């Protein structure tokens, strides 16, 4: 298997700290070679753990270059247990719950969704108000300075001031992310997609991550980077949902003794889906778009009841944000601006569309798809460079400061060189810069650069025809495209939604102006309408969303009329973009070597069977097992397995019978912690009874086996696993095809799938990484190498 050095990850932690849930790493390759290939077909019953001493050279803490191959699959990511363990304890508790108790649980679910909506809305309000005030203060200081030095001369000082202000603010934002919580970098959407897919990304839904995310995104936007505050709202909503639904904070070590029933991965996943939707809803004022985003981009599992609860959380989130901001802006209870960004209403009478514009919209979709693919390809190579060379936190901070200073310098130089002056009357520009324009006029280039990206997008949508010179828009599009591409992937909290919309709105408006020239100023060629289509095309080309983005754009503009052209543009952009490269989020998931499972197995994988895919040999436990054996297996660093098949066997013989159940590492640790075993001489005694509450209290951070002390006498005791194992684990015969195994694994949200022979003896185990290894490449089905990256 591939042996590569440590790679910088989302979590920023040493991969040796994280356990992997494979049932063995001796897996056959496609060509039948490699360790374990020979034994794959002839493997007998499961075997005890092999204690192998692995002599590996530890990499230097920070090598100058980290070799990284994109055709790797990381072994460090654990899976989440989305499949409930239906052991005796679980079934007894479920049987005791009567109809009234079930209704209470359902009411609690709705209460939690309401709390998720309220808190997500309040966090969005906090971000919006702080950004507005801090950015306003910065722009006023720089504007006054530029106005002063325009008359006196010495504008280089203004450039220096702008660059230093940007770099200083971004430095603080980057330092807290790089040194305190690296998983808070970026928009967080790829990480939440992985979480909902069933992959445990370390620290992704912790309180500390939320605090760093919120502070980081405020500082990134105020620092003038080409970023938006909307994307990180999705991650923030997910963290809030994960915390609220558990009724406690493990970071603060506070347990409120509520919502204990929901302390398992299955329930937590559903609430995280609601939190992600509430985040979208707060960002764009689009509750329906939020539900569809959660369905299209995030959720792996869905049902009708979940839809209603998610929609409820989204509505509450929008309502909370709307109410608080209306009071803050002095129009109490005016609920007409529901999101962080409001694109404003388009006048349908003036800006309708006709049948002859349909080909134009499709053409814009093609342009958006090509530009989106170019953006993603450039960002891919840039991210590879960062993984290899910019892996130290101090280098990451320096790069973020450099980008902030360059962004300010580029903006200043373009404003300085622009001679596009527009009359100031009736203008909605917040900080008009006169610079070298005549009295009563302002510099049009400053409207785009000297503003938060959200305000610039709205200006491009709604400023009257003639507000921008084509040269201004062309230069702005070109420069902002490369700045946004360079910015995404920095070690700062930042979203790509708004920069993508801004790039698209700029070239879309330029396209509209060109059409107006060609058609001698026809009324239908309004540049604002084409700015909207360009924004949709560019964003669709980068992130490849269709259904949810159509509804988000319609809700954010309050206009259903443009639903069809926006859908056309987005579908075209996705089709064209997918022809060249993957979407941005999928690309970053792949670059982090995450074992992400798509909806379907690779189309050419029917020739593979479970026997060729499974991991083998498997470490099994007997139904009545010696405590010392359990401790040794859990302590073995060469096999960090998280699931163990339980087989029927006489403790005094080595003969193994058929499969009886499956027990998890976390369950075994809780049993050892609570000393649930009896002496070998007194097997007739009843061992200590545990309740599900004991397992839920330990969730989600189960103690490591090293922290549990077992004396020499206790090692000789026996532990009966019958009551705690899942007696009905999912199994497949070894001749099952890969697509069939994949469908079963993916649809049911499994973590372990036991492979048995004709005698119901365990011959192997299929885990997430066994399935994620196979993907469709340019030359057909290919197998990724496995590495502890």
N, C-alpha and C positions, 0 to 999 in steps of 0.2 A: 504494500500500500504506500501511498505517497507519504514522504516524510518531509514536511516543510516547516519553516520557522513560524513563530507566533505572528499572527496578523492582527492589526488593530481592529477592534470590533465595536459594535454599537454600545456594548456595555463598558468597554474600556477596562475590563477585568482580565486577569490571567485565565486562560481557558482551563488550566489545570484545577481551578477552583470550582468549576462546574462539572457536574456528572452527566454522563451520557446514558441513554436508555437502550443501548443496543444489547442484544443477547449474545454477543460474540462478534469479533471483527474478522473472522476467517470466512470471507464471502467469495463465491466464485465470480470470475469475470465472464464477460460475454463469450469469449472464445473457449471457455472451459478450463482455462489455466488459472494459476494462482492458488494460494493456500485454501484448502477446504473444498476445492472443486472436485477432487477425486472422492472425497468422503461424502459429498453432498447427497448423491443418490443412494449410497449404501449405508447411510448413517443409521445406527441402531437406536435404542432408547436413550433418553437424555442422560448426560454424565454429570458428575459433580464438578465443581469449579476447578480449573487448573490454575495453580499458583505459579505464574510465570514471572520471572524477574526480567524486566525490560530495561536494558541499558541504553538510555538515550542521552545524547549530548544536549544539555540545556542551552537554548539560545542566549546570546548576550542580552541584557535588559533592553538596550536600544541600539540595534545594529544600524549601520548607515543605510542599508537597503534591505527591505523585507521582501524576499522573493514571493510572488503571489501568482498563482495560476487560476484563472476563472473557472477551469474545469475541475474544481474541487468541491467536496461536500464536507462541511464541518461536523465533527463528532461532538463538539462541545455543547450543542443546543439540546436541551431536554424537551420532551413532549409534555403536554398537559393531559390529565386524566379526564377526558370528556365523557368517558363511559363509566357510569355508576357501578361500583362494586356491590352486587346484590348478594351480600353475605347474610348470615343469619341475623346479625344485629340490625342491618338495614331493613330487612323484611319484617322483623318484629316491630320496629318503630313505625313502619308504614301501615302495618295492620292495626296498630293501636290508634292511629289518627282517624277520628270520626269525621262526619260531614262538616260539622261546625269548625273543627280544627283546619280542615282543608280550605274553608272559606277565609279563615283568619290568615292563613299563609298567602292566599291570593290577594287579600287586601294589603298585606305587607308588601307584596310585589309592586302594587300600584303606588303605595306610599313612597317606596324607594325610588321609583321612576319620577315621581313628583319632586323629591328631594334632589335627584340628579339634575333635573331641569332647572330648578331654582339656583342651585350652586353653580352650575355651568353658566347660566345667565349672569350671575353676579361676578364671576371671574372674567367673563367677556366685558362687562361694564368697567371693571377695574382696569383691564388692559387698555380699553378704549380711552378712558378719561385720562389715565397717566400718559399715554402716548400723545394725546392731543395737547396736553399742557407742556410736556417736555419738548416735543417737536416744535410747538409754537414758540416757546422761549428760544430755542436754538435758531429758528429761522428769523425771528425778530432781531436777535443779536447780529447775525450775519448780514441781514438786509440793511440794518442801520450802518454797519461797518462799510458795506459796499457803497451805499448812498454817500457816505462821508468821503471815501477815498476816490469816488468817481470825479468829484470836483477838484480835490487836492492833487490827485495822482497817487501812485503807490498801491495799486490794486493787488500787487503780489502779497501784501500783508493780509488782505481779505481772503485770498486763496489759502494762505497758510493757516489762518484762523479756522476756516471751514474744514480743512483737512485735519487739523489737530483736534477740533471738537468731535468730528466723526470718529477718528481713530481712538480717541480716549474713551468715548462711550462704548464703542464696539469692543475695545480691550477688556473692559469690565465684564461685558456680556459673554465674551469668549473665555475669559479666565474661569468664571463660575461653572461654565459647561465643561471645559477641558479638564479642570482639576477636581471638581466636586462630583458632577454626574454626567459623564459623556453620553449616556443614552438619551439625554435631553436635546442633543444636537438635531438639526434638521426639522422637518415638519412633524415627524412622529407617525405619519401615515403608514410607511412601510412596516414599522414595528408593530403597530396595531393590527395591520393586515396579517402579520405572522402570528400574533397572539390569538386572533380569532380563527386562524387556520389550525391552531393546536400546538404552536411552538412557543416554548417558554423563553422569552428574551429576558435575561437578568435585569432586574431593577425597573422594568418598563412601566409598571403601574404602582410605583411607590410614591409616598407623599413628597419625599425630597425631590423626586423627578418633577412633580407638578410645580413646586416652588421655583426650581431652577428654570423650568420651561417658561413660566409666566414672566419671571424677571428677565430671562434671556431674550424673549421675543420683544419685550418692551425696549430693551437696550439696542437690539438689532435694528428695529424700525426707526428709533430716534437717531441711531448712528448713521442713518442715510443709506444703508445697504439696499440692494435691489431685492427686497424681500417683502412679504406681507404677513400680517398678524392673523390671518384667517386659518391657514393650514394647521398651526400648532393648537388651535382651539379644539380640533378633533382629538388630538392626543390628550389635552387637558380634560376634556369631557370623559374620556375613557378612564383616566386615572381617578377622577372624582367618583365615577360609577363603581370602579373596583373597590374603592375605600368605603363608600357609603353602604354598599350591599353586604359588607362583612360586619358592620356594626362595631368596628374597632380599628385602631391604628397600631400596627406592629412597630412602626417607626417611633411613635410617641409612647409605646407600651401602655396604651389605654384600651381597656375592653369595656364597652358599654352594656355588655350582656344582652344585646338585642340582635335580631336577624341571624341567630346561630344556625338556623336551618339552612341558610344559603352559603355556608362555609364549605363549598366544594367547587371544583373547576367548572362543572356543568352550569350551575346557577350563575357563577361569576361571569362566565362567557356571555350569557344573555344580557346581563346588566351592562357589560362593557360595550356591547352592540348599541344599547340605548344611549350610553354616554357619547359614543362617536357620533351618533345621529344628532344628539342635542348640541354637540360642538358645531356641526355643519349648520344647524338651524340658527344658532346664535350668531355665527359668522356672516351668513348671507340672508338671514330672515326668511329661511326657506324650510319650513317644517316637513313638507312632503319630500322636498329634495334631500333632506337629511335622512329620512327613512329609506329612500331609494339608494342613497350613497352607502348606507350601512348594508343594504342588500347586495348592491352591485360590487362594491370594492372590498367590503369587510367580511360580513357574516358567512360562515361556512355552513351554518345550520339555521333553519328558518321554520316558523309555523305561524298560523293565523293569530293566535293569542299574543305571540311576541310582537307581531306587527302593530297591534293596537297599543301595547305598552310603550313601544318605541315611539310611535306617533304622539302619544300623550306626553312623553318626556320632551320631545322636540317642541311641541306647542307650549309647554310650560317654560321651556328655555327661552323661546322667542318672546313670550309675554313678559317674563321677568326682565329681560334686557330692555325691552321696549318701555316698560313702566319706569324703570330706574333712570334710563337716559332721558325720558321725557321730563321727569322731575328735575334732573340735572340741567337740562337745557332751558328750563323755565316754562315749558308748555305742559304742565302737569296733565297726565292722562290723555295726551295726544298720541295715540298708538299707531301713527302712520309711517314710522320709520323703524321697521322691526329688526334690522340686523346691524352688525358692525359696519357693513358697507351697503349703501343703498344706491343702486345704479341710476335711480331717478326714472320717472315715467316718460315713455316715448309717445309723442303725439301721433296716433295711428292715422288720423285723417290726412296729415301732411306727409306721413312717412309709410304709407301702405306699400305693398309689393305686388307685382303683376307676374303673369306666367312667363314673360320673356326674361325675368330676372332669375328664374330657377337655375339655368345653366351657369349664370354668373356666381350664384351661391355655391354650386358644386365646384366650380373652378377655385373659389376661395377656400373650400375644404381641402382641395388638392394641395394648394399652396401651404395651408396650415399644417397638413400632414407631412409635407417635405421639410418645412422649417422646424417642425416638432422633432422629426427624426434626426435632423442635423443637430439640434439642441441636445438631444439625448446622446447622440454619438460623441459629440465633443465632451459632454459631461462624463461619459463613460471613461474616456481616456484620461481625463483630468482626475477622476476618482481613483483610477488605477495608479496614477502618479502619486496621489496623496497617500494611498495605502503603502506604497513602496518607500517613499522618501519622507513624507511629512507626518511621521507617526508619534513624535514626541509632543507632549502637551504645549511646551514652550514654543515649538515651531508652528503649531496650529494657531496659537494666539497671535504670533507675528504675522502669519499669513492673513488672518482675519483683519488685523490692523492695516496691513498693506492694501487689501481690497477696499476697505473703508476710505483710506486716504486717496487711492486711485479713483474711486467712484466720485468723491468730492472734486478732485482735480479735473476729471473728464467733464463733469457737469459744469464747472466754472469756465473751463476753456471753451466749451461749446456755447455757453451763454455769452461769453465775451466776444467770440467770433461771429455770433449771429447778428444779423441786422434786420431780423423779422420783427418789426414794431407794429403793435395793434392799439387802437384807441381803448382807453381805460373805462369809458362810460359803459355801464351795463355789464361790466365784466364780473365774473364770479371768482376771480383769482384772489386767493387768500393773502398772498405775500407778493404783490406786483413789484418787479424790479424794473426801474427806468433805465438804468445803465446809460447807454449812449443814445437812447431814443429821445424824441422831442417831448416837450411838456405835454401832459395829458395822454401819453402813450406808455406802453410797457413792453418789455422784451418777451416775445412769445415763447422762446425756447425755455425761459425761466419757469413758465407755467408747468412744463413737463418735469424739469429737473428739480426746481426749487419748491418741492411740495412732497407730502407723503404719497406713496404710489396709489393709494385708494382714491385720493382727491384727483390725481392726474387722470386716472381711468374715467372718472365721472366727467371731468372737463372735456376729454376727447370724445365722449359720447354726446355731450349736450351743447358744447360751444357752437355758436352759429356758423354757417358756411363763411369761409374767408378769414377765420380766426388763426389759421396756421398756414405758413408758407410750405409748399411741397418739399423744398430742400430741408427745412427744419424737421419735418416728420421723417424724411428719409434718413438723415444723419442720426436722429434720436433712436429710430428703430435699430439701426446698425449697431450703435454703441451700447444701447441698453440690452440688446440681445446677448452680446458677449459678456457684459457685466453680470447679467442674471445667471448666465451659464457658469461663470467663474464663481459666483456667490453660492450657488446651490451645492451643498456638500461641505461648506466651511463648518468649523466647530462652533457654531452659534445656533440658537433656536430660530428657525425661519421657515416660512412657507413659500411654495412656488406658485400658488394660485394667482395672486395679484400681479407679480412680475410678468407671468405668462399673459394675463389679460391685458396688461399695459402694452406689451410688445405687439400683441395682436390688434389692439385698438389703434395703435399708431400706424401700423401698415395698412389696416383696414380703412382708416380715414384717408390715408394717402391714395388708396385704391379708389375710394369714393370721389375724391377730388379729381383724379385722372379720368374717371367715367364722366364726371360733370363737364370736364373740358371737351371730351370726345363727343358728348351728346349735346353740346352747345347749351349747357346749364339746365338740362331737363330737371323737373321738380322731383322725379323719382330717384335721381342719383344723389340723394342726400348723404353727405359724408358721415353723419352721426349713425345712420342705420348700418352703413358698411363697417364702421368702427366696431359696432356690436357683433357683427358677423365675423369680423377678423379676430376679435377677442375670443369668441367661441372656437373658431378654427385653430388658433394657436394653442389654447389650453387643451383642446381635444387632441391635438397632435402630440402634445407632450405627455399628458397623463392617461390618454386613451379611455376616458369615461364617456358614455353616451347617454344612457337613460337618465341618470341622476343629474348630470350636468345640464341637460336640456331643461329639466324642471327647475333646477337652481337658477339658471339664467332667466327663465320665465318669471319665477317668483321674485327675483331680485330686481327685475325691471317692471314688475306689475303688469306685464303685457302678454296675453295669450296669443295674440295675432302672429307673433314671430315664432311660435312654437315649431311649425313645420320647417321653415328655412333653417332655424337653429339645429333641428334634428338632422336635416340633410347635411349641413356643414359638418356637424360632429361625426356622423357616420362615415362621411367621405374622408375626413381627417384621420379617423381610426384605421380605416381600411388601407389608406395610402401609407400611413405611418408604420403599421404592422408589417407591411411588405419589406421595410428596411430594417428596423430594429424594434425591440420591445418598448413598452411604456416605461416612463422614468422610475416609477415605484417598483415594478417588477425587476427592472435592471439593477436597482440598488439592493433588492433582496438577494438577487443572484450573486452580486459582487461580495456580499457578506457570507456567501456559502451556506445560506440557511436551507434546511431540508423542507422546503415549501411544497405542498402537494396541490396541484391544480385539480380541476373538477374531474378530468378524465385521464386515464393512463395514456402513454404515447401510442399513437394509432398502429404502429407496426410491432407491438410488443406481444402479440398472441402466441408467438413461438416460445416464449419463456413460461416456465411453470413455477409454482411455489417452491419446489425442491431446489431450483436453480437460484432463486432469489433470497431464500431464507438464510438466517444466520445460524450457524451450527458449530460445535455442539452447544447444548443449552444447559445452564445450571439449574437443576431441579431440586426441590425439597420434598421430603417425605411428609405424610400427613401428621405423623407424630415424630418430631425431629429433636435431636440433641441440641441444647442451647449453644454449646461450644461450636458446633457445626454452623449454625445460623450466624453467630458472631464472626467466625472466620470468613464466611462467604461475603458478608456485608463489609468486612474490613479489607478485603482483597482489592488493592488499588488497581490491579490489572484488569478487573472486570466490574466496572461500576454499573451493573445491571439494575434496572428499576422494577422488573417484574420476574417472578419465578413460578414456573408451573409446579403444582403440588401433585405428587403421585402417591398411589396407595402402595405401601410397602411395609414389610415386617422389619422393625428396627434391628433385628438380629441377623438379617440376611442381606445380601447385595442384590437380590433379584428384584427387578422393578416391574410393577404392573402398570395399568393404564392411567391416563390423566384423570385427576379428581377435581382440580380447580386451579386458580391462579391467585397469588398473593403479591402485594406490592412492597417494595423496600420501605416506604413510609409506614405501612401498617406493621411491618416487622419491628421497626425502630420503636414505635409506640408500645408494642407488646414487651419488648426488652426493657424499655424505660419503666414500665409499670410492673415489671417482674411477674409476668403472667406465665408461670411455669411451675411444675411440681417435680419432686425428687423422683429419680428413676425407680427407686424401691417402692414408691407409693403411687403408682400410676392410677390406682382406683380413686385417689383423692380428686376432688373437683378443684380445678385451677381458678384463680381469681377472675371474677366477672368484670368485663369492661363494658362501657356504654359508647354509643357513637359520639357522645359529647367529648370523650377523651381524645378521639381522633380529630374532631373539629377544633378543639382547643389548640392542638399542635399545628393545624393548618394555617398558612401555607408554608411556613418555615419550619420544617421538621428538623429536629436536632441531628447533627452528624453522629455517626456511629462511634466516633472517637470520644465523644462527650459522655457516653454511657458506660458506667463501670459494671463489669460482670466478674464476680470473684471466681476463683478456681473451683470451688464447690458448686457454684451455680452453673458453671459450664457443663457439669455432668447431669444437670436436671433435664427434663423433657418438656417440650412445648407442643401442645395440641393445636394445630392450625385450622381444624375443621370449622370452627365457629366464625373465623375471621376471613378465610379465603373466599373468593368468588367461586361458588361451585359450578357455575355455568358460563365459563369463558367462551368467547367465540373461537371456533377452530375451523380449519380448512384441510382437506386432504392434500397430500403432497403433489398430486397431479393437477391441481387447480391452475388455470391460466393466470398470468400476471394481471390482465385487465379485470378479471373476476375478483381476484384478491384485492386489487386497488379499489374497486368500486365498493366492496364490503368495508374495507378499512376507512375509506374517505367518508362514505355516507354515514357511518355509525360513529365517527369521531374516535376511532380506537387508538390505543397506544401500543398494545401488544396483540398479536394474532398468532395463536399457537398452530403449528403445522403437525398433523398426526398421520400415522400410517394406517393400514387396514385393521390393525389390532388396537387402535386408539392409544398407541404409544407415541410419546413426544419425539419428533425427529428434528424439529427446528422451530424457530420463532421469527415472525416477520414484524419488523418495527418500521417506523417512519423513514428512517434513513435507507433501509433496504429498498423501499419503493421510490424514494426521491432520487436515488442514484441514476435511474434510467430516464433519459429525456431524448427528445427528437432533435438531432443536430442537422447540420447542412448535408452530412453524408449518411443520413439515416439514424437508426437507433444507436445512441452512444451511452457509455457508462462512465459516470464521474468517479474520480478517485476519492477515497475517504481519508481525511487527515485531521489531526488534532490542531486545527488552525485557530 
